[in-house]
Amino acid sequence: MSPFLPTDPLGLDELLTDEDRAVRDTVRGWAADRVLPHIAEWYENGELPGIRDLARELGSIGALGMSLTGYGCAGASAVQYGLACLELEAADSGIRSLVSVQGSLAMYAIWKYGSEEQKQRWLPGMAAGELIGCFGLTEPDVGSDPAAMRMYAKRDGTDWVLTGRKMWITNGSVAAVAVVWAQTDEGIRGFAVPTDSAGFSAPEIKHKWSLRASVTSELVMDDVRLPADAVLPGVTGLKGPLGCLSHARYGIIWGSMGAARASFESALDYARTREQFGKPIGGFQLTQAKLADMALELHKGILLAHHLGRRMDAGTLRPEQISFGKLNNVREAIEICRTARTVLGANGISLEYPVMRHATNLESVLTYEGTVEMHQLVLGKALTGLDAFR
């Protein structure tokens, strides 16, 4: 019988193939070498220095657009992509966001809905990390109701002219291409917008208390003129951006468990060594209860992610099931972080430990790619057959 491992109490490692483990270990090693020694300083300073170098390194290990095929992409399985997201977010949510926006949103949109010319132009450089992409859907006054977006693209001869603003855009001010969604007379369309286009600007958003080690920007389109071949020809309507969001939400299901794991392991290590009343606090019943509850939710969440990953690889994963995973895992990850903070006591608020950083990051993860309320309503509609959105 295999021994009980505090780091893998359910023996979930047995679900992985040798290739799965190799992907996981590669990403974990990269994060340990390139992110963990610096992340507390980056977070405290509210910056992600050397983001272009980081992107190229992530490209070199196949982490960008890794579940896509062709065009220099790794063609990894959904489970392998999920494992990579878990390891990246165990380092920091901002690093996982960089990869998710690049691969699951910007690259996926071009790969899924773009022309062959667009794919050849953008995807190889994005897979290598030589080109960074961003994804413009949310607007200053439009979040959970993207159908109400105000950005508009009008035809002018054979050209398109885009006007409007997008908000809370990861990678925006360092991107070479922005996948932007806009209203048109034909319905909502997507555009691959070179960021050196006249009238395009991407001022960086400052004064964040979450995702501080991440580039977040506003996108401003001031009569940006684009040729006819800038439009993504493969989709019209909200199913385009929503299809991309499903791909990104899947990565969050795994990634949130990375933040939870880092916080749990920090609390477990602390409980074994921190002494009060003459013995380690891990020997007290209340502390053990907290550790047991955290371990339960952490590994149930990872098991859920595995199950959904297998369904995605089989082509049977439904959007409602993605909502199930995103809602549960992010919500439980935040609770794990908060409980871990109580185990660490006052030290839990220090950047010497990862817990508070992960907790504040997860407040953003809870909101983006669909708020708690939106995913509850998706599940409510699926359960009852009644639409509460309208």
N, C-alpha and C positions, 0 to 999 in steps of 0.2 A: 504494500500500500504506500502511495506517495505521501511524503510528509506534509503537514499543514503549513502553508506559507502565508505569513501576515500580508505580504505584498500581492498574493494571488490566492485568496482563501477558497475560491470556487474552482480552482484549477483551469481558469479560462485560457491559459497559455496553450493548453492541449487542443484548443479549437483552431489554432493557427498552423499553417503549413510552414515549411522551412523558408520559403520565399517570403511569406508574411513576416516572419521574425526578422529576416534580413532587412526588409524595408523598415520595419519598426526600429531596429537597432541602428541603422544608418542615420535616420532622422534624429533619434535620441542622442546619438553621439555628436551630430552636428550642433544640435541645440545646446548640449553640455559644453561644447568647446567655444561656440561663437555667440551665444546669447546669455546663458546663466551667469558668467563672470561679470557682465556689464549691465544686466537688465535693471537692477535696482537704481543705478545711476541714471540710466536713460529715462526711467519712469519718473524719478525725482526731478529731473531737468525738463521733462516734457518734450522729449525729442527722440528720434530714431536716426542717429548719425550713420552715415555709410549705407543708406538703404539700398542704393544701386549695387554696391558690392555684395550686400546680403542677398539681393535678388539673383545676382549672377551665381552665387554659391548655391542657392536653392535650386536654380536651374541645373547646375552641374550634378546634383544628386537626384535629379528627376522629379522634384517636388512640385513643379509648376505645371498645371494642367495634367497632372500625373494620371488621371483616370481616362483621359482622352486618347485617341489613337491617331497616328500619323502626324505629319508636320513637326517632327522632333519630340512629340509627347511620349511619355513612358508606356502608356497603355496598361497601367496597373489596374488591379481589381478595385471594386468599391471598398472592400474591407481594407485593402492596403492603403488606399487614400484615407480612410477613416483612421487607421492606426497612425498615419503621418500627422493628421490633424490633432489627435490626442497628444502626441509627443511635442508638437509645436506649442500647443496651448498649455501644456505642463510647464513650458518655459514662460510664455506670456501670450495672452489673448491677442495682443497687437501683432505679434509675429504670425499667428495663425490667420488673423484677418488679412494680412498682406498676401498670404498664399491663397486664401479662399477667394478674395476679390479678384486676384489675378487669374486663377484657374477656373473656379466654379461660376464666376459671373462674367468677367470680360472675355476670357478665352472661350468659355463654354458657349456664350452667345454667338461669337463669330464662328466657332466650330459647328454649332447646331443650325444656325440660321443664315450664316454668311454665304457669299458667293465663293467660288473657287479662287477667284482673284483676291478677294479679301483674306481668305485663309492663307494663301501663299504669301501675301504681303505682311501679315501681322503674326501669325501663330508661331513660326519657327523662332523668331526673335523673342517672343514672349515666353516660349517654352525654355529657352536658354537663359532667360532673365536679362537679356540685353535690352529689351523693351518692357516697360511697365505699363499695365493697363488699369483703368478704373471703370466704374459702372454707375451711370447716373439715372436713378429712378426717383428717389425721395426728393421732395421740394420743400422750401421753407414753410409753406402752409398746407402741404399735402404729404401725409405719411402713410397711414394704414389704408387709405382709399386712393390707390394709384390711378384709378379711372378718372379722378378729378384733377389730374395733373394739368398745369397751365402752360408748360413749355409747348411751343407751337412750331411746327415746320411747315412752311408754305412753298409751293412750287413757284419758281421764277424762270420761265423758259424750261430748259432741261435741268437747271440747278435746283437745289433746296436751300432755303434760308431759315436758320434756327434762331429762335429768340426765347429767352427765359433763364431760369436759375434752378440748380439742383443743390441739395444741402446734405451735409454729413457724408461726404464721399471719401472713402478710404483710398489712399494712393493718389488723390486728385492732382496735387501740385507737383508730383514727380512723374506723372503718366505721360507716355508718348501717344497713347490712343485712349479716347473715352468712348465707351459704348453708352449712348444717350438715347433715352426713350422720349418721344414727343407725340403730341396730338397732331394729326393731319386731317385733311378732308376725307381721307380713305380709312381713318381709324388710327390707332396708336401704332407707330412704326419705330424701329430701332435704327440708329445711325452709328457707323464707325467714324468718329470725329478725330482727325489728327489734332493734337493739342497745340500745334504751331499755327493753326488756322487763324486768320485775321478775325478779331472780335471775340476770341476765346480767352478766358482768364480763369485761374483757379487759386484764389487767395486761401491761404491755410487758416484753419480755425484754431484759435488758441484758447487758453483758460479752461481746458478740460480737466475734470477730476477722475476721468475713466479713460482707458485706452490711451494713456499718456505717451507710451512708447509706440506711437503709430501716427502716420501722416493722415490727417483728416482735413478736408477742404470743402469749399463751396465751388461749384462750377457756374460760371456766368457766360451765357451765350448772347452776344450783342450783335444781332444780324450776321451770324456766322454763315458764310456761303459755302456750300459743299456741292461737288459734282453729283450727277445722278447715281453714280456707282458707289456712293457712300452709304446708301440705304441698305439695310440687311434684307435681302429679297425673300428669305424663307419663312417669314411670319408676319401677320398683321393682327393687331389686337393685344389684349392683356395676356393671352396665353404665352406670348414671347417672354416678357420679363418674369412672369410667374413661373415658367418652366426653369429659368435660370435660378430663381430664388429657391426652388425645391432642391436643386443640386447643391446650393450653398448651405441650406438648412441641414441637409444630411451631414455635411462636414461639422456643423456646430454640435450635432448630437454626440459625436465622438469628442470634439475639441473641448466641450464643457467638462467632460469627465477627466480630461488632462489637468485642468485647473483644480478640479476637486481632488484628484489624486495627489497633486503636489501639496495641497493644503492638509489633506489627511496624513500624508507621510511626515510632514513637518510636525504636526501635532503628536503623532505616534512617537517620533524620535524624542520630542521634547518631554513627553510624559514618562519616558523610560529613564530620563536623566535628571529632570528638575525635582528637587527634594523639598518637601514641606512636612512639618511635624515628624521629621526623622526618617522619612522614606520617600522614594520616588512617587510622584503624584499618580503615576500609572497604576499604583497598587491600591488606590482608593476606588470604592465601588462606583461613585458618581462619574469619575473620569473613565472608568472602563465602560460604563453604560454609553457615554458619549462616543467613545471609540468604536464600540460595537455598532451603534446606530449609523455612524458615518460609513463604516465598512459595508454595512448592508446596502445602503443607498448607492454608494460608489460602484460596487460590483454588480448590483442589479442594473444600474445604468449602463455599464460596459456590456453586460450580457444583452441588454436591449439593443444597443448599438450594433453588436455582432449580428443579431437576428435581422435587423433592418438592412445591414450591409449585405447579408446573404440574399435577401429578397431583391435588393437593387442589382446584384450580380446576376440573379435569375430573371430580371426584367419584370418582376411582379410587385415591386414596391409602389404603393399608392401615396398620393399627396397627403391623405388623411393620416396615414401611418407616419409620415415624416413629421406632421404636426404633433402627433402623439409623442414621438421621441424628443422633439425640440422642446415642447412644453415641459415634459417630465425631467429631462436631464439638466436643462439649465436651471430650473427651479430647485431641483435637489442639489445641484452643484453650489448654488448660493447658500443654501442651508448648511451644507458641509463646511463651507468656508467660515460661516458665522459661528458654527459650533467649534471648529478648530481654533478660531480666535479666542474663544472662552477658555480652551485648554491652555493656550499660551499666556493667558492673562494680559497684563500690560504689554508684554513683549509682542503680543499679537498685532499691535498697531505699528510696529517698527519695520522698516524696510530691510532690516537684517534678516527677516523671515519673509516668505512669499505670501502669507495668508491675506493680509489686508489688500495687497496689490491685486491678487486674484479676485477678491471679493468686489472691489470697486470696478475692475474690468468686467466682471460678469453682470453688473448692473446694465452696461451697454449691450452685452450679448443677450440679455433678457429682452431687450427692446428691439434690437435690429433683427432683420429677416422675419418680422412678424412678432408683435407683442404677445404677452400672455393672453390677453383678451381675444385677440384674433385667432389664436390657435384653439382656445376654448370654444369659440364659435364655430370653427371648422369642424371640430369633433362633435359639438352639439348638433350641428346640421346633419352630420353623418349618422349620428345615433338616433335622431328623431325624424329625420326627413323634412324638417321645418327650417326655413331660412330666417335667421335672426339678424342678418346683416342689414336688411332694408326695412 
